[in-house]
Amino acid sequence: MDTRVLIAGAGPTGLTLAIELARRDVAVRIVDKAETYFVGSRGDGMQPRTLEVFEDLGVLDAVLAAGAAPVPMKIHLGGEVVGERMMFDPVEPTPSKPYPTGWFLGQSQTEGILRDRLAEFGVRVELNTGLTGFEQDADGVTATLSTGETVRAAYLVGADGGKSFVRKALGIAFEGSTDESIRMLLGDVRAEGLDRAYGHWFATPEDPMSGMMFSPLPGTPHFQFGAPLGDGETDVETALPAVQARLDALSGGTVRLSDLAWSTVWRPNVRLAARFRDGRVFLAGDAAHVHPPTGGQGLNTGIQDGYNLGWKLADGSPELLDSYEPERRANAARVLGISSELMRKYVDGDEDAHRRGEETQQLDVNYRGGPLSPAGTGTLRPGDRAPDAPLADANGKRVRLFELFRGPHATELVFGDGPASAEPAYRILPAGSAPTPDALIDEGGHAYAAYEASAGRRVLIRPDGYVWSIA
């Protein structure tokens, strides 16, 4: 084999998968047909669960430093500011949920951070290198690249976007629809005269739900803009003069636009691949599912595809590889329903269409009933996200469960005085116990509460931070 895994597509999904493999010392190559790295915001909203994934991957500090928390939205009607709205209600961190609110960072910056992390493992994206064909057999996949090279790999992953060459070559149906009745003008632009501490919504008093939105992009001088298009708007111009004229009609000419980085007319293409796997070839991210932008679900779901698949490909056991499709396809279908419902609210002019609740945070993503999750009872069950909690060692130093989980390993938690049965394992004693060198003390009773634990309970945590088994 030339490499164990060949990844086609170097967006957030492919990069996450490559990091997961590289940090396990699995040989991986990641290729992309693009001549240069993508520049633009696109998927700029990261959900709380994705922030937890990024902590495990070792990129959270960089993401938090480069990005920003949600900002309030100023409402401009007829050129006058008439109020403010928040997309998210402020939520304080808890011991079990350290990152309860989403974070904003342009997609190209997120990709840059992930590329830098991947490079720390000696793996770099191969640009201008498209996948032009592949064949698989019982032992592996033989792929041909646009450079003329032939690559032999144990597995191929198509993370190559909604127009996926890999998916089309496999003949896998991309079930769903493209709704031509709903269109939006999207892009990134500089906007002189707008306060970057806020997002901005411009509309007329007569039609306050039809207008133009501007959101500041952290770490750049640009705003991301979006404008719903009416039924009668055909052959929409996307160049800067047309974008400026559209805004002038709503704002009275108080904002001057410049440096249009990119723009497009977007149509809701809501689709789900009939299968996420064909033998030794897998689909992930937009190659497997495409979403409306409402709710900020697409990029996040793709990242978690890569996070789920990485440790399974590294292990290579049939049981784990067989679990990828049922676990991730079921969640992709659920998320598509959420984002589609939010899109419908926008179309219907629902005043709460901008609101985001717990259903978009992806903290409730679970694999209950899946092939790796035996049936259970109680609030916490196999297949659920493993909660965080504070602990203290024998010297009183604080440590979090997420710190114990961090890395490519599975983790066993043993509550009480019973011996640990496997490595790596951690024995956790109740709050108030006497410190011992080989155990951690539950700080404030949060770990025992989160894991519904009593003496002797054992909880095995998967490498991707979900409960594997409870005994």
Disulfide bonds with the S-S distance in Angstrom:
none
